[in-house]
Amino acid sequence: MYGTCAKTIVKPENRDKLRAVMDAEGRREIPGYVTSYVLTENDSDVAWLFAIFEDRAAYEKNADDPAQHQVYLQYRPLMEAEPEWHDGEIAKY
């Protein structure tokens, strides 16, 4: 598997809005998409976004898709700063 995680800052008043955008994204038909998660750190505005794909090719195809950029434009205003992205192989132990 392959994917990305992003560390960002999301104020409490935007958490539900971010989850709604991510939930809608999870229902969109994306070839090779497995799942996504939003982790909100306890007592903090820090949030981690996770998107998991079957392989790197599927991830990169989605990353280059203009429809994905439109989704990004929906959730970026909910964040206090640009996300810090980390892409890579995902191993299940």
C-alpha positions in Angstrom: 0.0 0.0 0.0 1.0 3.6 -0.5 -0.3 6.9 0.8 0.1 10.2 2.5 -0.3 11.7 5.9 -0.5 15.4 6.6 0.0 17.3 9.8 -2.0 20.5 10.0 -3.8 22.8 12.4 -7.6 22.8 12.5 -9.5 24.9 15.0 -12.3 23.1 16.9 -15.0 25.0 15.1 -13.8 23.6 11.8 -13.3 19.9 12.8 -16.8 18.7 11.9 -16.6 20.6 8.5 -13.2 18.9 7.8 -14.6 15.5 8.6 -17.6 16.2 6.4 -15.4 17.0 3.4 -13.2 14.0 4.0 -16.3 11.8 4.4 -17.7 12.9 1.1 -14.2 12.3 -0.5 -14.3 8.8 0.8 -17.5 8.1 -1.1 -16.1 9.3 -4.4 -15.1 6.6 -6.8 -11.3 6.7 -6.9 -9.4 3.8 -8.6 -7.0 2.2 -6.1 -8.3 4.2 -3.1 -8.5 2.1 0.1 -9.5 4.5 3.0 -8.8 7.7 4.8 -8.7 8.9 8.4 -8.6 12.2 10.4 -6.8 12.0 13.7 -7.3 15.0 16.1 -4.7 15.2 18.8 -6.2 15.3 22.3 -6.6 18.9 23.7 -4.9 20.3 20.6 -5.7 22.0 17.3 -3.3 19.6 15.6 -4.9 17.2 13.1 -3.4 14.4 11.0 -5.0 13.4 7.7 -4.3 10.0 6.2 -5.1 8.7 2.7 -4.3 5.1 1.8 -4.1 3.6 -1.7 -3.4 0.2 -3.1 -0.1 1.3 -4.6 2.0 4.3 -5.5 0.7 4.4 -9.1 -2.9 4.8 -7.9 -1.9 7.4 -5.3 0.0 9.5 -7.9 -2.8 9.2 -10.5 -5.2 10.6 -7.8 -2.7 13.3 -6.8 -2.5 14.5 -10.4 -6.3 14.4 -10.9 -7.9 17.9 -11.2 -10.9 16.6 -9.2 -8.7 15.9 -6.3 -7.4 19.5 -6.4 -11.0 20.7 -6.2 -11.4 18.6 -3.0 -8.3 20.2 -1.6 -9.7 23.6 -2.3 -12.7 22.7 -0.2 -10.8 21.6 2.9 -7.7 23.9 2.8 -9.6 27.0 4.1 -10.6 24.9 7.2 -6.9 24.7 8.2 -4.8 27.4 9.8 -1.8 26.7 7.7 -0.6 24.7 4.7 -0.5 21.0 5.6 2.9 19.3 6.1 2.7 16.3 3.7 4.5 13.0 4.1 4.1 10.4 1.4 5.3 6.8 1.4 4.9 3.1 1.5 2.5 1.7 4.2 3.3 -1.6 5.8 0.8 -3.6 7.8 2.3 -5.4 10.8 
